[in-house]
């Protein structure tokens, strides 16, 4: 047994120990490079947060909303899930359940008490029965915390040209996101939520759902 062990640990015949170790190291590097995760994978989420979410079931979907700036951080966006035919099944517990965590305390998983929502710095864990779903987010007017809408560039230009010193701002409206079509068989296990901006970079009322972190695009 001792001789067998020593032969197994020794270099292949005709290859010096330094060369053998170099070849082994090169093989391991090549193997790890070939096994890169797909965009929107569980590992992208880890890279984005630098922390492992507690108790995550890899068969579920994470919806992550990174921290936002200022008052927008506390404005909630609420979950809406529809089946393929368009029926709202958000609170059909036979098909969907949700928990969440604050990324400031990623070791604590919490249960929603009433509605499924996200604020800045939260990650929602959705357990979905196998199938295809349409996922979207919205914020009613009465949940916008007196958000100040940016003035329309065209409105401001017209007002200034006509000599008007003051002009009205946009009227509040319900914020809506795009519809993200999700198949539980999809390798994407993490999607990101970011607020929309106008051409001048100001938040203008809306949400974008994507498998990429919108802050980096």
QUITA-V14838 format. One record per residue. N is the residue number from 1. PHI is phi in whole degrees, 0 to 359 (none if undefined). OMEGA is omega in whole degrees, 0 to 359 (* if undefined). Layout:
N/PHI/OMEGA ; N/PHI/OMEGA
This chain:
1/none/181 ; 2/297/180 ; 3/295/179 ; 4/297/179 ; 5/298/182 ; 6/293/179 ; 7/292/181 ; 8/294/181 ; 9/279/183 ; 10/281/179 ; 11/289/174 ; 12/302/183 ; 13/301/178 ; 14/88/180 ; 15/240/180 ; 16/292/180 ; 17/302/178 ; 18/301/180 ; 19/293/180 ; 20/297/179 ; 21/295/178 ; 22/296/179 ; 23/296/179 ; 24/296/180 ; 25/297/180 ; 26/297/179 ; 27/296/181 ; 28/294/178 ; 29/296/180 ; 30/297/180 ; 31/297/181 ; 32/292/179 ; 33/291/182 ; 34/283/185 ; 35/257/181 ; 36/285/180 ; 37/289/178 ; 38/285/177 ; 39/303/180 ; 40/81/182 ; 41/280/177 ; 42/303/183 ; 43/284/172 ; 44/299/179 ; 45/298/179 ; 46/298/179 ; 47/297/184 ; 48/287/185 ; 49/256/182 ; 50/65/179 ; 51/223/179 ; 52/278/179 ; 53/295/186 ; 54/289/170 ; 55/60/183 ; 56/286/175 ; 57/269/187 ; 58/292/175 ; 59/272/180 ; 60/263/182 ; 61/245/175 ; 62/260/170 ; 63/250/187 ; 64/250/175 ; 65/246/180 ; 66/297/176 ; 67/302/176 ; 68/251/184 ; 69/262/170 ; 70/61/188 ; 71/296/183 ; 72/296/182 ; 73/302/184 ; 74/266/178 ; 75/278/185 ; 76/275/168 ; 77/245/187 ; 78/257/185 ; 79/280/170 ; 80/226/177 ; 81/235/179 ; 82/238/172 ; 83/284/185 ; 84/302/182 ; 85/283/177 ; 86/103/179 ; 87/285/179 ; 88/287/181 ; 89/233/185 ; 90/308/185 ; 91/249/173 ; 92/276/187 ; 93/290/176 ; 94/284/182 ; 95/238/187 ; 96/219/167 ; 97/223/184 ; 98/218/169 ; 99/230/180 ; 100/211/175 ; 101/216/168 ; 102/274/181 ; 103/289/173 ; 104/286/177 ; 105/225/188 ; 106/289/180 ; 107/268/182 ; 108/238/176 ; 109/264/183 ; 110/242/175 ; 111/264/173 ; 112/289/179 ; 113/270/183 ; 114/229/184 ; 115/260/176 ; 116/271/183 ; 117/216/174 ; 118/226/166 ; 119/249/179 ; 120/299/178 ; 121/90/180 ; 122/247/173 ; 123/232/178 ; 124/264/176 ; 125/253/181 ; 126/257/172 ; 127/260/186 ; 128/244/172 ; 129/296/184 ; 130/308/179 ; 131/158/180 ; 132/246/185 ; 133/223/172 ; 134/249/185 ; 135/252/175 ; 136/213/181 ; 137/227/181 ; 138/210/177 ; 139/225/178 ; 140/296/181 ; 141/302/184 ; 142/284/178 ; 143/246/186 ; 144/264/174 ; 145/52/179 ; 146/57/178 ; 147/303/179 ; 148/266/182 ; 149/284/176 ; 150/290/179 ; 151/288/177 ; 152/293/179 ; 153/300/180 ; 154/294/180 ; 155/296/181 ; 156/296/181 ; 157/295/180 ; 158/295/181 ; 159/295/181 ; 160/292/180 ; 161/294/181 ; 162/270/178 ; 163/84/179 ; 164/276/183 ; 165/281/181 ; 166/236/179 ; 167/213/185 ; 168/288/174 ; 169/261/180 ; 170/301/177 ; 171/282/179 ; 172/302/177 ; 173/212/178 ; 174/289/179 ; 175/279/179 ; 176/229/175 ; 177/260/166 ; 178/291/176 ; 179/263/181 ; 180/259/180 ; 181/273/188 ; 182/236/175 ; 183/248/183 ; 184/297/177 ; 185/276/181 ; 186/291/179 ; 187/292/178 ; 188/292/181 ; 189/243/179 ; 190/222/171 ; 191/233/186 ; 192/247/177 ; 193/240/177 ; 194/225/179 ; 195/286/179 ; 196/279/178 ; 197/229/174 ; 198/274/183 ; 199/296/179 ; 200/268/177 ; 201/90/180 ; 202/267/175 ; 203/300/186 ; 204/232/174 ; 205/94/179 ; 206/161/183 ; 207/224/176 ; 208/238/175 ; 209/254/181 ; 210/206/175 ; 211/282/177 ; 212/255/177 ; 213/287/185 ; 214/298/180 ; 215/290/185 ; 216/259/184 ; 217/267/*
